[in-house]
Structures are given as structure tokens and as C-alpha cells.
Amino acid sequence: HYMALERGKFQFDFVSHRFCDNAVQQIVEDLGARVFCVPTLGQAGLRAYVRSLRRIIRQSGPYIVVHAHTNYQAGIVGLAAFMERGPKRICHIRGTYIDRRNARLLPLYRALIQITCNSRGACSIQAGRIYFGRSPFRVIHNGVDLCAFTRMSASAYEVKASLGVDGYDMVLGHVG
């Protein structure tokens, strides 16, 4: 939740495969961050991908922390930061899903994480165990403000009333 951070205390830069030349990039840049767009690992290949990350770290740093939350690719990001002597390299695993092709490479991904990342975090115990095994890690829950979803606004009651639905009934919507 970058938007909630105090701008004067932290400088964030982002490497992205998707949010390039669009509204998300503009919002983040308007808040003071830089966005570096790179092809995906699959598009670039391992060597070119690592080289592009190293170039960003070298030319735009120095960075105190490189935080990768790309699941199985976290060790590859960690490798680029390790090669550029980044002092703090965080591998943050965000989920348990891994497709068939990458599941075969899981031992390699685990090894890269073990070697290159000096701090480990996961959104759940299950996710952490998949990638970190028995190595210690911290569970860092997703930072979603649930308060926004706990109370129904007056306008929601009005909409329910206009539909003939009791204010305490749950309404599910679907667009498809």
C-alpha cells in the first residue's frame, strides 16, 4: 500500500511487467516513484532478464532494499540484487500456486532464494513452506483495510430498499 506511506521517509521504485505507459504507472510516478518496465522472464530469457534488473539496480540505485514478491521468480530478482551487492534482499512469497512447468524447477527456485535472499516473508505459512522449506520466514499478511468492508453506507441501504431487499440481507452482484 504505497499510497499510504509517508513520502518524505521512503523512496520507492518499481520494476513492472504490466503497468507500463498506463494510468497505474502515472499514479505511482505522480506520488514520486519511478517505474521501470522490463519484459517478463519468459519473454526475455533468464540471462537478459537478470541483466536488465542488474542494470536498473546499478544505474538507478544504490538501493538499500530490493523486495521481490514474484513467487518463484523472487530468487531470480534476488540473484540480480546479490550480484549488484544489494545489502537487503527480501523474497516475499504471495501465493501457493505454481504451474506445472515451474513446479519442475521448484528446487532451483528454492536454492536461488536460499542463496540470494537474506530476508524472507510470505503472505501465509503455506506459501512460505512451499518456497522456503524449513528456513525461517516471517508471515506478512496482505495489507487490505477491511474496515472499508465492515459497515454498509447509507446509500447501500437506499439501493437495497429500491430493489425491495431487506437492509440486512446479503446481495451478491455479478457482471459477466
C-alpha positions as a printed NumPy array, in Angstrom:
array([[  0.   ,   0.   ,   0.   ],
       [  2.361,   2.529,  -1.366],
       [ -0.232,   5.278,  -1.345],
       [ -0.451,   5.198,   2.472],
       [  3.287,   5.687,   3.103],
       [  4.806,   8.989,   4.153],
       [  6.509,  10.277,   1.013],
       [  9.344,  12.081,   2.818],
       [ 10.562,   8.962,   4.606],
       [ 10.787,   6.465,   1.766],
       [ 11.682,   6.454,  -1.897],
       [ 10.196,   3.574,  -3.844],
       [ 10.949,   2.494,  -7.365],
       [  9.091,  -0.308,  -9.104],
       [ 10.017,  -2.809, -11.779],
       [  6.954,  -3.913, -13.678],
       [  5.99 ,  -6.236, -16.475],
       [  2.46 ,  -4.871, -16.809],
       [  1.954,  -1.34 , -15.533],
       [  3.827,   0.496, -18.243],
       [  2.558,   3.529, -20.098],
       [ -0.839,   3.436, -18.414],
       [ -2.806,   5.075, -15.607],
       [ -1.265,   2.934, -12.846],
       [  2.239,   3.981, -13.843],
       [  1.168,   7.632, -13.938],
       [ -0.403,   7.469, -10.467],
       [  2.699,   5.869,  -8.963],
       [  5.013,   8.354, -10.664],
       [  2.839,  11.271,  -9.525],
       [  3.455,  10.038,  -5.968],
       [  7.22 ,  10.274,  -6.501],
       [  8.223,   6.759,  -7.545],
       [  9.923,   5.646, -10.702],
       [  8.581,   2.728, -12.737],
       [ 10.98 ,   0.645, -14.798],
       [  9.319,  -1.564, -17.376],
       [ 11.   ,  -4.798, -18.383],
       [  9.887,  -7.791, -20.423],
       [  8.83 , -10.85 , -18.443],
       [ 11.304, -13.618, -17.728],
       [  9.578, -15.755, -20.352],
       [  9.84 , -13.011, -22.958],
       [ 13.443, -12.015, -22.267],
       [ 15.058, -15.271, -21.18 ],
       [ 16.981, -15.751, -17.936],
       [ 20.243, -14.061, -18.898],
       [ 18.634, -10.936, -20.411],
       [ 16.13 , -10.68 , -17.546],
       [ 18.847, -10.73 , -14.88 ],
       [ 20.951,  -8.315, -16.931],
       [ 18.045,  -5.824, -17.175],
       [ 17.421,  -5.98 , -13.413],
       [ 21.124,  -5.547, -12.673],
       [ 21.262,  -2.522, -14.976],
       [ 18.325,  -0.883, -13.164],
       [ 19.88 ,  -1.556,  -9.749],
       [ 23.299,  -0.279, -10.829],
       [ 22.162,   2.819, -12.744],
       [ 19.242,   3.917, -10.573],
       [ 20.478,   2.928,  -7.119],
       [ 22.059,   2.489,  -4.783],
       [ 19.163,   0.655,  -3.188],
       [ 19.144,  -0.251,   0.477],
       [ 16.431,  -2.871,  -0.091],
       [ 15.352,  -4.904,  -3.095],
       [ 11.99 ,  -6.506,  -2.346],
       [ 10.81 ,  -9.192,  -4.755],
       [  7.285, -10.527,  -4.464],
       [  7.164, -12.57 ,  -7.621],
       [  6.847, -16.04 ,  -6.062],
       [  9.116, -18.448,  -7.931],
       [ 10.949, -15.576,  -9.649],
       [ 11.851, -13.967,  -6.312],
       [ 15.172, -15.807,  -6.249],
       [ 15.978, -14.542,  -9.735],
       [ 15.344, -10.96 ,  -8.611],
       [ 17.382, -11.777,  -5.506],
       [ 20.187, -13.011,  -7.744],
       [ 20.339,  -9.687,  -9.613],
       [ 20.413,  -7.756,  -6.316],
       [ 23.021, -10.162,  -4.873],
       [ 25.247,  -9.689,  -7.929],
       [ 24.958,  -5.909,  -7.506],
       [ 25.769,  -6.236,  -3.776],
       [ 22.379,  -5.034,  -2.56 ],
       [ 22.56 ,  -5.143,   1.248],
       [ 18.967,  -6.216,   1.955],
       [ 17.332,  -8.675,  -0.428],
       [ 13.79 ,  -9.64 ,   0.535],
       [ 11.976, -12.545,  -1.084],
       [  8.271, -12.184,  -0.345],
       [  6.071, -15.061,  -1.476],
       [  2.489, -14.077,  -2.137],
       [  0.758, -17.321,  -3.015],
       [  0.834, -21.1  ,  -3.19 ],
       [  0.025, -21.633,  -6.857],
       [  2.789, -22.802,  -9.163],
       [  2.099, -24.054, -12.674],
       [  3.318, -27.447, -13.912],
       [  6.278, -26.145, -15.866],
       [  7.631, -24.117, -12.964],
       [  6.857, -26.843, -10.42 ],
       [  9.6  , -28.928, -12.032],
       [ 12.016, -26.054, -11.45 ],
       [ 10.945, -25.502,  -7.835],
       [ 14.16 , -26.993,  -6.364],
       [ 16.209, -24.498,  -8.414],
       [ 13.973, -21.596,  -7.372],
       [ 14.258, -22.628,  -3.718],
       [ 18.054, -22.818,  -3.995],
       [ 18.233, -19.335,  -5.541],
       [ 16.093, -17.933,  -2.745],
       [ 18.28 , -19.629,  -0.108],
       [ 21.488, -18.287,  -1.632],
       [ 20.447, -14.786,  -2.661],
       [ 17.783, -13.553,  -0.233],
       [ 18.786, -12.562,   3.273],
       [ 15.226, -11.855,   4.417],
       [ 12.178, -13.998,   3.721],
       [  8.484, -13.28 ,   4.015],
       [  5.249, -14.88 ,   2.872],
       [  1.56 , -13.984,   2.937],
       [  0.775, -17.307,   4.621],
       [  2.52 , -20.184,   6.346],
       [  1.586, -22.485,   3.459],
       [  3.123, -20.187,   0.841],
       [  6.286, -19.784,   2.877],
       [  6.751, -23.516,   3.346],
       [  6.469, -24.169,  -0.395],
       [  9.341, -21.83 ,  -1.241],
       [ 11.385, -21.597,   1.966],
       [ 11.028, -25.133,   3.282],
       [ 12.386, -25.255,   6.817],
       [ 14.224, -21.931,   6.574],
       [ 12.844, -19.218,   8.84 ],
       [ 10.486, -16.647,   7.371],
       [  8.048, -14.025,   8.551],
       [  4.34 , -14.093,   7.695],
       [  3.37 , -10.693,   6.299],
       [ -0.371, -10.6  ,   5.77 ],
       [ -1.767,  -8.641,   2.847],
       [ -2.439,  -5.065,   3.89 ],
       [ -6.082,  -4.723,   2.907],
       [ -8.075,  -2.3  ,   5.049],
       [-11.043,  -4.476,   5.982],
       [-12.837,  -1.618,   7.734],
       [-13.999,  -0.396,   4.353],
       [-15.992,  -3.61 ,   4.012],
       [-17.471,  -3.963,   7.505],
       [-20.138,  -1.262,   7.566],
       [-22.722,  -0.587,   4.938],
       [-23.144,   3.036,   3.913],
       [-26.493,   4.823,   3.943],
       [-26.502,   4.753,   0.142],
       [-26.191,   0.96 ,   0.176],
       [-29.318,   0.762,   2.341],
       [-31.095,   3.05 ,  -0.123],
       [-30.118,   0.873,  -3.078],
       [-31.321,  -2.252,  -1.267],
       [-34.609,  -0.566,  -0.377],
       [-35.135,   0.467,  -4.019],
       [-34.685,  -3.176,  -5.011],
       [-37.096,  -4.398,  -2.323],
       [-34.306,  -6.145,  -0.407],
       [-34.067,  -6.082,   3.38 ],
       [-31.152,  -3.96 ,   4.593],
       [-29.612,  -6.917,   6.444],
       [-29.776,  -9.34 ,   3.536],
       [-26.595, -10.042,   1.607],
       [-26.675,  -9.049,  -2.042],
       [-24.231, -10.577,  -4.482],
       [-23.648,  -8.988,  -7.86 ],
       [-22.218, -10.482, -10.999],
       [-21.075,  -8.96 , -14.247],
       [-20.218, -11.442, -16.938]])
